Amino acid sequence: MKIDIEVLKNYLIVFQEYDSPVISTYELFKQLGLNYQKNDDIKIVYHYLKILYDQDLIDIESNKPDDRRSLGITFGHSGIIMLSSKHFRLTNEGHKTLEIMLQSKIWNFTKSQLGTIGVESIKQIPAIGLAFIKTQLPFSL
């Protein structure tokens, strides 16, 4: 699956705008307008959650270390997908990345510098945005 940066941005917005610091798997589906009982929707959510988690933009809330490594979506044999509820939160890196994405002038510059959006490009968003901001200051840092 390809990464649609606007979809990724929408996920970050859902995390930020939710009225609690953590959001459950089922509430995330609801906020995204997706159905947790449809395999295609589950695959899409898994794809983007995995990217966000791998890039340290979200974290899994749990007291058990083993629970913090699973997104709660398991792909079994014969196309069976098992879903268990987890609680996710937006990390500081996630907040910084979204902040850059929401500033249209900075975001347009950042996207132009990234070229084709890939997984490694996601980590560079805050640094490129900050570099652009520095060029706009009337004084040097």
C-alpha positions in Angstrom: 0.0 0.0 0.0 1.2 3.5 -0.8 1.3 6.3 1.8 -1.2 9.0 1.2 0.2 11.9 3.2 -3.2 13.7 3.4 -4.7 10.5 4.9 -1.8 10.3 7.4 -2.4 13.9 8.3 -6.1 13.2 8.9 -5.1 10.4 11.3 -2.9 12.8 13.3 -5.7 15.4 13.3 -8.1 12.8 14.8 -5.6 12.0 17.5 -5.1 15.6 18.3 -8.7 16.7 18.3 -10.0 13.8 20.3 -11.3 14.9 23.7 -9.0 12.6 25.7 -5.3 12.1 25.6 -5.8 8.5 24.5 -8.2 7.0 21.9 -9.3 3.4 21.7 -9.1 1.4 18.5 -12.9 1.3 18.1 -13.3 5.1 18.7 -10.5 5.7 16.1 -12.5 3.8 13.5 -15.6 5.8 14.4 -13.7 9.1 14.2 -12.3 8.2 10.8 -15.7 7.1 9.5 -14.6 3.5 9.0 -16.2 0.2 10.0 -14.2 -2.0 12.4 -16.1 -5.0 11.0 -15.0 -4.6 7.4 -11.7 -6.2 6.6 -10.8 -3.6 4.0 -11.2 -0.8 6.6 -9.2 -2.8 9.2 -6.3 -3.2 6.7 -6.3 0.6 5.9 -6.3 1.5 9.6 -3.5 -1.1 10.3 -1.4 0.3 7.5 -1.5 3.9 8.8 -1.3 3.0 12.5 1.8 0.9 11.8 3.4 3.8 9.9 2.5 6.2 12.7 3.8 3.8 15.3 7.0 2.9 13.5 7.8 6.6 13.1 7.2 7.3 16.8 4.3 9.6 16.0 1.9 7.6 18.2 2.4 5.3 21.2 0.3 2.5 22.7 -0.8 3.1 26.3 -0.4 0.0 28.5 1.2 -1.0 31.7 2.4 -4.3 30.2 5.5 -4.0 27.9 4.3 -6.8 25.6 1.0 -5.0 25.0 2.9 -1.9 23.8 4.3 -3.8 20.8 1.0 -4.9 19.3 -1.4 -2.6 17.5 -4.2 -5.1 18.3 -4.8 -6.2 14.8 -3.8 -9.8 13.9 -3.9 -11.3 10.4 -4.7 -15.0 10.6 -5.1 -17.7 8.0 -7.8 -17.7 5.3 -8.1 -13.9 5.5 -9.3 -13.8 9.1 -8.5 -10.6 10.9 -8.7 -10.4 14.6 -9.2 -7.0 16.2 -8.7 -6.1 19.9 -9.0 -2.7 21.4 -5.9 -0.7 22.3 -5.4 2.8 23.5 -3.2 5.1 21.4 -1.8 8.6 22.1 -0.1 11.2 20.0 3.5 11.6 21.0 5.5 14.8 21.1 7.0 14.0 17.7 3.4 13.4 16.4 2.3 16.8 17.7 5.4 18.5 16.1 4.8 16.8 12.8 1.1 17.7 12.7 1.9 21.3 13.7 4.1 21.6 10.6 1.5 19.9 8.4 -1.2 22.4 9.5 0.8 25.5 8.6 0.0 25.7 4.9 3.0 27.9 3.8 5.4 25.7 5.8 3.7 22.5 4.7 3.8 23.4 1.0 7.6 24.1 1.3 8.1 20.9 3.3 6.2 18.8 0.7 8.2 20.3 -2.1 11.5 19.4 -0.4 10.4 15.8 0.4 9.5 14.9 -3.2 7.9 11.5 -3.2 6.6 10.8 0.3 8.1 7.7 1.7 8.4 6.3 5.2 11.8 7.9 5.8 10.4 11.3 4.6 7.9 11.3 7.4 10.7 11.7 10.0 12.1 14.7 8.2 8.9 16.8 8.3 9.7 18.7 11.5 13.3 19.4 10.6 12.4 20.7 7.1 9.6 22.8 8.5 11.9 24.3 11.2 14.6 25.0 8.5 11.9 26.9 6.5 10.8 28.9 9.6 14.4 29.9 10.2 14.7 31.3 6.7 11.7 33.5 7.3 13.1 35.1 10.5 14.3 38.7 10.2 17.4 37.8 12.2 19.7 34.8 12.2 19.8 32.2 15.0 
